[in-house]
Amino acid sequence: MRLSGFEGRAAFVTGAGGGIGQAALRLLREAGARVFAADLPAALEALEEAPDLRLCPLDVTDPASVEAVIAQAEDAFGPLDLGLHAAGVLETRSILDLPAEGWDRVFAVNARGSFLVARGLAARMAGRGRGAIVVIGSNSGGVPRMDMGAYGASKAAAAMLVRSLGLEVAGRGVRVNLVAPGSTLTPMLSGMWQDGDGAARVIAGNPAQFRAGIPLGKLAAPQDIAAAAMFLLSDEAGHVTMADLYVDGGATLRA
């Protein structure tokens, strides 16, 4: 079955230069959407504009910039019907060792950024009575991880934002959902590894850190996460909102 609801529609994607963001760009364009892609300037360098793809630098922590870039996207492609917020940063220090500045940085991007982008998109969509938004969260937002307290807390905040915003705009035809990836083969993940055995260690798990392995026996590819987001954005998910879809190979053993 081919997912529908993308042909000719305008989509807005943040974190577009990252692994998941780039995978989503490809899938959206292949499905016929016109994509306005935003990220930090350095992250956009690997992308090239095309008739169906516009690029724009964006700091998701800046309210004025978020509003201006969303407006610019609608000037370029018309009303935005689809939104994917994939921008995020990682922090891997223990809570005991983490300075307040580190906590603030993670929450500024992962929680505040999700709020600003999702709110900005939802306000426009609600006025038109249609639209779908997906925020990329993390399974660490629902399951505690050693040395990832700030990251997990920020993603938990994003998850509750999605549910609350989804409730507020459901009656106006807008759906808001979350995809919660587990370990995904992106530079964010591989940057945590000390040697070539990093992937094997993640898949096996670490009892000393109270971390289960991955039952499916493999890491997610960025395309796996992007494909889940595509389903939630599609017409086939037309009765799905306020959901958090875990895409982690069973790693959280979630009930």
Secondary structure, 3 states (H helix, E strand, C coil): CCCCCCCCCEEEEECCCCHHHHHHHHHHHHCCCEEEEEECHHHHCCCCCECCEEEEECCCCCHHHHHHHHHHHHHHHCCEEEEEECCCCCCCCCCCCCCHHHHHHHHHHHHHHHHHHHHHHHHHHHHHCCEEEEEECCHHHCCCCCCCHHHHHHHHHHHHHHHHHHHHHHHHCEEEEEEEECCECCHHHHCCCCCCCHHHHHHHCEHHHCECCCCCCCCECHHHHHHHHHHHHCHHHCCCCCCEEEECCCCCCCC
